[in-house]
Amino acid sequence: MRDILILVLEGFLEKFFVCLLQFCACWNGKGFYFASVIARRGPRPGSEGCHQTNSSPPHSSIFVKPKPFLMTNLLWVQNQIKGKISSSAINLFAFCLFSDKDIIYMCHFNGAVKGKVLITNYRLYFKSSDADVTVMLDVPLGAISRVEKMGGASSRGENSYGLDITCKDMRNLKFALKQEGHSRRDIFELLFRHAFPLSHGLPLFAYVTQEKYAENGWNIYKPVEEFRRQGLPNNKWRITFINKSYDLCDTYPTVLAVPFKSKEEDLRRVAAFRSRARIPVLSWIHRENQAVIARCSQPLVGMSGKRNKDDERYLDLIREANDTTKLTIYDARPSVNAVANKATGGGYEGDEYQNAELVFLDIQNIHVMRESLKKLKDIVYPNVEESHWLSSLESTHWLEHVKLVLSGAIQVADKVSSGNSVVVHCSDGWDRTAQLTSLAMLMLDSHYRTLRGFQVLIEKEWISFGHKFASRIGHGDKNHADQDRSPIFVQFIDCVWQMTKQFPTAFEFNEHLLLTILDHLYSCRFGTFLYNCESAREQHTVSLWSLVNSKMDIYLNPFYTPESGRVLYPVASMRHLELWVTYYIRWNPRIRQQQQSPVEQRYKELLALRDEYLKKLEQLQLSDSSTSSRLANSPTANTSSTTSTPTQQYTHLQTPF
């Protein structure tokens, strides 16, 4: 009877939700709607057949045309309820904008493929309808870089009329559409509006979704706790809250570690001589030799070669903190670029900085990296040309740039491991500087090689210290040619992947974590990578780490072997570096992805078996404990009995894992 009631209730609830959503399809009120939205300059509000949405801002030109609830929408809703498209909680906050079952995807590998496209406010989803060819596309709208119309009204060639979509994740997609019915116009304007919401006065998807997780990922990094883990404060370094209101530097975190002998007024005078007021502050300290990695921006020397006694004395305080004879300043730029920056008021530390040596690392700027990745995309998508592969890859210079970044980080790590403090900067200290400090810390400190420690590293060195994620990625911005865009963070993750290949047992996390991070770098589903600096972050979004830490098992490396004192020195040689095929060429179905090794698969199975046995053991112990309690309370219990209790009988049970 109970089962029958449950079935009846489930059927009633499903019908209720379908009716409710069907009503929402024709009702233009606040909240979620599943009607076809036409984002164009349509009739004015009040015109026949159209009215402006209440949920849109006053300047919005979105109009919802009430119409019967289409069967395609109904099926989509039912699939959402039953979890056939995705069981993720994200579906609760994504609503359908467009659905069409008569569209052609111009697949680079299978030719023209007919299917159905569905567009929500989060993703573009395509599934083929051909029985012979199975093609599925799932593209977060945040990953779209450009949307262009293909062909015109006079186009007569087969499948020459449609849309060309360029993605940030190394994909290009083409869809052919029928000329009648204006479906291309509707899809184009919908995609253009929701792929670039900030350009249209709309919020990013991270502000719409309210996914719930057991752990709040925003709490993964606590600056004071991280400094205490490193042994700070001590008699050489102190923690200051001078930037608690971001009035010292608006792109720095609120909690900073500075030399113990420095005063607050010293910090303000030094800030006036550093680009963007990004003064030298401690990122990491070696527990044994007390050598530190400090980071900052370039000094404002200019063409006249200005000096600042406070800045010179401040750097000497960093050197004195561990009694080294020389402070090494690593300038990430090529020397030519550093000299050229003098013309715009920047520059580098000269001979007046006593007890310091300057080393240029020759890492190119954001514009060179952007062009290099574009060249790489051209040779890996849609097809890989086998005959000229090596020469084509070399011409992109991508691995050469990866080599230079890794090589610079190795120099930093080696110098600190040898007992010498270093200062690292580039121009503004938020691109190449973040790459070098975080990679060096990854080599020096095994804590950052754990799953949670790696999250802390990214939060600390990239997010809190103001890497310009919004500008470098272009979240929600239609200006795809913006010169501020650059794959600096992608390059960092590539360097991490190179290290995991050379040291397969040194990292607690696996490749899947790196891929997940890069996917959500673009998706705009989480707030982690949406901002340019800590002062701009509004924490009413969900953190990516909430997702990661809710299902940690899939991100763990089964071969991980903790080694707390080990320093990693990867080989930064072109002979040892590889192209990350799993990321850069993953969209090519002809490139067979490397499957999980049998050893790794078996190891995971054994771990699962161990967990199962431990769970059963725990249940038996709880059961035996309950039985013992009942026996103890029984009037016939013989407390002097020497017979083994059930708990004693099970104490020998152990697993070999």
Helices and strands as residue ranges (DSSP letters): H 2-26, E 37-39, E 51-52, E 62-64, H 71-82, G 89-93, E 96-107, E 111-120, E 123-128, E 136-140, G 141-143, E 144-150, E 162-167, E 172-176, G 180-182, H 183-195, G 197-200, G 205-207, G 217-219, H 223-229, E 237-240, E 256-259, H 264-271, G 275-277, E 281-285, E 292-295, H 309-320, E 327-331, H 335-340, G 341-344, E 356-360, H 366-380, G 386-388, H 389-396, H 398-417, E 422-425, H 432-444, G 446-449, H 451-457, I 458-464, H 469-469, I 470-474, H 488-502, H 511-523, G 534-536, H 544-550, G 552-555, H 581-584, H 598-633, H 646-650
